[in-house]
Amino acid sequence: METLSILGKFGGKRLENVPAIQHNNLFKRIRENFHLELFLKGGHTLLSPFYTVLRGESFPELAAFLAQSEEFLDSLKDFTVATLFAYSALVEENASYLASEQDVLIARLRYRDHGRFEVKFYSHYQDELVNAYNDKIYLGRAFIDLKKFEKEHLGLHEIFHSLLEQNSKIQERAIHKLRYFEDYKKPYLDEIDYLVKELNTEALERIGLIPRSDLKSAPTIALVDSIDNLLLLRNLMVELKDFLVEFENKLRLGEETSYVKYLFKFSKDLTNGIEFLSKLGYLISHRASKFSLV
């Protein structure tokens, strides 16, 4: 109910800080097929694009909120899609799961603090959404702050902090899910823990060297330095990703399938992060070079 209480504070009115973006057809399609999912009363409540309850419990407080909040919820979708466009490469990386008219995007909101939400994204096929809900495909996550759209340091702190959080979770779950935990701990889990913490330490230092905001007005030297810092972080992420792939293959050979699904989400988040840093590198390089192909 905390989620509903926080969203209800906006009084059903449209968010005023949604940027005006002319989206391409892919982003327009996911906006049209956008399904919100809210964590309410200890369970997930899935809403249709028209805010009817498709899955989960409906109750008077929810019905009243939905009845008076269509304008707000429309802007919440716009806000979230704009965040994916500006501060993520999740859509581009997972375009194959979102390209069909039958492909839907599920955005699962989980309240964190002070108007901030973690949003996990899944894709599914429209005709199978209700009857085979658990077959949804995890695409990644993002973070939104409904009080402001712009993110300091391009939102990079959120990405690396989240990887640190996910590492803690996979380390804990390994204890309970791996049948032969000790066989994997030193050669794989300890190494992953080391690589993630090394990455996070490096990220804290490098992100601080990137302009806090408004890269459009940043001097060329600052843009060039930002590119170098992003490339170094990306290389560390690729190193971690390659090691995760090796670990996943080892787990499958050992038939440790109950744990692989947890590692998959972490790996997916890492891949999205790598692609976002590549995306940023291209954008900043074109601005720094004062040359553009389009």
JOUR-V939107 format. One record per residue. RES is the residue in one small letter. SS is DSSP state (hx for helix, st for strand, lp for the rest). PHI is phi as a letter, one per 20 degrees, with the letter a starting at -180 (none if undefined). OMEGA is omega in whole degrees, -180 to 180 (none if undefined). Layout:
BEGIN
res=<RES RES>
ss=<SS SS>
phi=<PHI PHI>
omega=<OMEGA OMEGA>
END
This chain:
BEGIN
res=<m e t l s i l g k f g g k r l e n v p a i q h n n l f k r i r e n f h l e l f l k g g h t l l s p f y t v l r g e s f p e l a a f l a q s e e f l d s l k d f t v a t l f a y s a l v e e n a s y l a s e q d v l i a r l r y r d h g r f e v k f y s h y q d e l v n a y n d k i y l g r a f i d l k k f e k e h l g l h e i f h s l l e q n s k i q e r a i h k l r y f e d y k k p y l d e i d y l v k e l n t e a l e r i g l i p r s d l k s a p t i a l v d s i d n l l l l r n l m v e l k d f l v e f e n k l r l g e e t s y v k y l f k f s k d l t n g i e f l s k l g y l i s h r a s k f s l v>
ss=<lp hx hx hx hx hx hx hx lp lp lp lp lp lp lp lp lp lp lp lp lp lp lp lp hx hx hx hx hx hx hx hx lp st st st st st st st lp lp st st st st st lp lp lp lp lp st st st lp lp lp lp hx hx hx hx hx hx hx hx hx lp hx hx hx hx hx hx hx hx hx hx hx hx hx hx hx hx hx hx lp lp hx hx hx hx lp hx hx hx lp lp lp lp lp st st st st st st st st st st st lp lp st st st st st st st st st st hx hx hx lp lp lp lp hx hx hx lp st st st st st st st st st lp lp lp lp lp lp hx hx hx hx hx hx hx hx hx hx hx hx hx hx hx hx hx hx hx hx hx hx hx hx hx hx lp lp lp hx hx hx hx hx hx hx hx hx hx hx hx hx hx hx hx hx hx hx hx hx hx hx hx hx hx hx lp lp lp lp lp lp lp hx hx hx lp lp hx hx hx hx hx hx hx hx hx hx hx hx hx hx hx hx hx hx hx hx hx hx hx hx hx hx hx hx hx hx hx hx hx hx lp lp lp hx hx hx hx hx hx hx hx hx hx hx hx hx hx hx hx hx hx hx hx hx hx hx hx hx hx hx hx hx hx hx hx hx lp lp lp lp lp>
phi=<none f g f f f f f f e m m e f f e d e f e c e e f f f f f f f f f d e d f c d e c l m b e d e d f g d m e f e b o e e b g f f g f f f f d c g f f f f f f f g f f f f f f f e c a c g f f f d g f e c e e f e f d d d d e e c f d a l n e c e c e d c d b d g f d g e f c g f e f d f d q b b c c c f e b e f d f l m m f g f f f f f f f f f f g f f f f f f f e d e f d g f f d f f f c f f f f g f f f f f f f f f f g f f f f e e g f b l f f d f f g f f f f f f f f f f f f f f f f f f g f f f f f f f f g f f f f f e l e f f e g f f f f f f f f g f f f f f f f f f g f g f f f f f f f f l c c f c>
omega=<179 179 -180 179 -180 180 -180 -180 179 172 178 -177 -179 174 -176 -174 179 -179 177 -178 175 -174 172 -174 180 -180 176 -178 -179 176 179 -177 -174 179 175 174 -176 177 -175 177 176 179 -178 179 -177 -179 175 176 179 171 166 -177 178 -175 -178 -175 171 -179 -171 -179 179 180 180 179 -179 -178 -175 -171 -178 -179 179 -177 175 -179 176 175 180 180 -177 179 177 177 177 180 -172 -169 -178 171 -176 -178 -180 -178 -175 -175 -178 178 -173 -170 -176 176 -180 -180 179 176 175 178 -177 -178 175 -177 178 178 171 179 -179 179 165 -180 174 -175 178 171 177 178 -171 -175 -177 -172 -175 -174 -180 -175 -175 177 179 -177 179 -179 -178 -178 175 -179 179 174 -173 179 178 -180 -175 -180 176 179 174 179 -175 179 -179 -177 -176 175 179 177 177 178 -179 176 179 -179 -178 176 180 -178 179 -180 -174 -172 -179 180 -178 -173 -176 179 -176 -170 -174 -176 -174 -175 178 179 176 179 179 -178 180 -179 175 178 -178 178 179 -179 180 -180 -174 -179 179 179 178 179 -176 -178 174 177 -179 -178 -179 178 -176 -179 178 178 180 178 179 178 179 -180 178 -180 178 180 179 180 177 179 178 177 178 180 179 180 177 179 177 -180 178 179 178 180 -179 176 179 179 177 -171 -179 180 -175 -177 177 178 -179 -179 178 179 179 177 -180 179 178 178 178 -179 179 177 174 179 179 -180 178 -177 -179 179 179 180 -179 -177 -176 177 179 178 -178 none>
END
